[in-house]
Amino acid sequence: MAEIAKSYYSLYTTVTSDGSSNEFNPFDSDNYTDNTYAATETKTSDISHSTSTGRITFSESGTYLIIVNAYVSNAGSGTDTCDILAKVNGTEISDVEPFQVQVQGANKKKSATYHFMKALNANDYLEILMDGSDDFKAEAGFGVVAMRARGKYGNLIYTVEPTDVTQGGSSATLKTSFDSDDGGTVVSTLDGVTFTSADGTLTPSVTTKYLMFSSLVYSMNNTGDNQCKVENRIYANGSQLVSTDAMGYQTNPNEASLGIVKELTASQTASRRVRHVNLTAANSRTSSEEKGSAFTIFDISDGAASSPQSPANIISISTSADSEAFTTNDADFNIFDEDNHDGSLSKTDHLTAANIALDTATGRFTFSNSGDYFISLTCTLDGNSFNVNSTLKIVKNAAGSNTTIWQGVVGQNASGAPIVELGAHFIATMSDNDTLDFIVNNPEGIYKTGTSLTMFNVDSATADDGGPVEESPAPAAAPTTAKSSNEWSQPDAPPPPLFTGAKERDLVKQVNDELIERVIGQTIAYYPIDVERTHFHNLYGEAVIKTFLPPVAVKALVEYEGVKTEYTKNIGLDKTQSITVHFHKRRLTEDQDLFVREGDFVYYGDSLYEIVSLAEPKLIYGQVDHKLEISAKCIRAREGLFDAT
């Protein structure tokens, strides 16, 4: 069965982190009081996440589309800006500037969506970090999605903002982003797509379905009214596909995202256009794009050279009219229920939906087939109150189990005519005939035209997920010459490989992780030597005075060997106490970045032990390159040898 995204990953938090003014990882459990970290993860087996470091590790190389869905709050005293940083292997990505989310006012909440494409090598790890001068928190819904490209793609991102501005006024003209005439520095990531800088367009070489995703980052300039309106539009061959409004405020930067799926033919152009509109005729404000503003077309097919196969379960729609007005209350309002659109939902279907059906009478979507689905919703809410918090909720099987699988809260951050973005971008597992409802609790104002929803399965290209694969008939066997029964003959093909590959090794790791940590539950404190601060003898290389790093809690299997009394000539009787600690090697090296060495100390029970010898006695499936455990022989340290305080 053909896979659409050979590798995909989705992670989002379901609780609020601690507040911090320092750089921190919202996916690191250490940043949650009393280890209250909780998150939802949907992925392929080749991508893993460590809760102890927050790192996401990719075992397969490739170019990935990465979408960061930031939900943040300011726990400090006033308006401030939080940087969202992306790092690979501990280093900031050079072509991706820190994205900024500004939260106006203490204890206010805001969401912003950014995206980029990045080529990753096998075993690279990604970190998404928050850094603000005030106390910022990661709110529930803070997430990241990564999908490996199998087909064609084109990504454009400003690393230096353009010098030309989008002029205001009711008759302001559209500007095409990434046009070289407007200045700035544009970094492009392309495969099978051509970027024409003279007009800011992307042109694919293959006809197929593309995810068209816009993250518009912009600022207001000059003086005048506090607000202006900026229109975020996606075009194909010069024709508008979808447009939605975003609000500019006197505090910068601002952000608006938008995503749909559309079939683009070879040689058809795709672009993102922007239009600035002032709210009053006398307003002299203008707006301009900022670094981090990006636009992407991403082939969602299996990437076959001929007749590429797109997802068989798919829908992509946008509303083409505003909803009716809502007043502040604690009720739930379904975004796509026709009753909330004056009795008729006006929408645009960007392609023919397949195996996902919308019932406009209830606003409910039904999935015919099971699978993992990429879900991308951008809802713009035009309200009129500074102090309202609205909650976006995505509910599975509302008529049955009624489970909220995702939610995020934003506050309207400007008085007068605020427009806020409620966005959700993640991957979820659905079963046959599951349903989804997209709900806003406590809305204020109207849902703006251009509210967009795209969903498609990422795990299979077929509608009947799990069905058999059609295979080409085997070639006819070559004629052979008869030989005697006791004479060896070479087979036509080597024997099939054993079922002991990466997936099986990952299964061994998962089972051992759960057995050691959740069933047996033995814990030691590991004290590693600080090789940078330890003083070594200049000639012999021995550690004169050992300096140790802070202890690391490690789950392991501990074999207590008891107390032994021995007689040593010229010394007399001596008691020794020993243990053997069996470490799960991959858990230690891959997830905790810890390496066991002779001379380190461990704390078990109420005693300190020194590691005196190491062994790696077991292989995985007999494969010499894959060791299962590290066995450490430890002897109880004498008093005064090591001070753990």
Beta strands, then each sheet from edge to edge (+ up, - down):
strand 1: 8-13
strand 2: 39-43
strand 3: 47-49
strand 4: 56-58
strand 5: 62-74
strand 6: 80-88
strand 7: 91-92
strand 8: 99-103
strand 9: 109-120
strand 10: 124-132
strand 11: 136-138
strand 12: 143-148
strand 13: 153-160
strand 14: 175-176
strand 15: 185-191
strand 16: 193-196
strand 17: 201-204
strand 18: 208-221
strand 19: 228-236
strand 20: 239-248
strand 21: 254-264
strand 22: 270-278
strand 23: 286-289
strand 24: 294-299
strand 25: 314-319
strand 26: 332-334
strand 27: 347-349
strand 28: 356-359
strand 29: 364-367
strand 30: 371-382
strand 31: 389-396
strand 32: 403-411
strand 33: 419-430
strand 34: 435-441
strand 35: 446-447
strand 36: 452-457
strand 37: 523-527
strand 38: 535-536
strand 39: 543-545
strand 40: 552-555
strand 41: 557-568
strand 42: 572-584
strand 43: 601-604
strand 44: 607-615
strand 45: 619-620
strand 46: 623-627
strand 47: 629-636
sheet 1: 2+ 1- 12+ 5- 9+
sheet 2: 2+ 1- 12+ 5- 11+
sheet 3: 3+ 4- 10+ 6- 7+
sheet 4: 3+ 4- 10+ 6- 8+
sheet 5: 15+ 13- 24+ 18- 21+
sheet 6: 15+ 13- 24+ 18- 23+
sheet 7: 14+ 22- 19+ 20-
sheet 8: 16+ 17-
sheet 9: 27+ 25- 36+ 30- 33+
sheet 10: 27+ 25- 36+ 30- 35+
sheet 11: 26+ 34- 29+ 28-
sheet 12: 26+ 34- 31+ 32-
sheet 13: 40+ 37- 43+ 44- 47+ 42- 41+
sheet 14: 38+ 39-
sheet 15: 45+ 46-
end
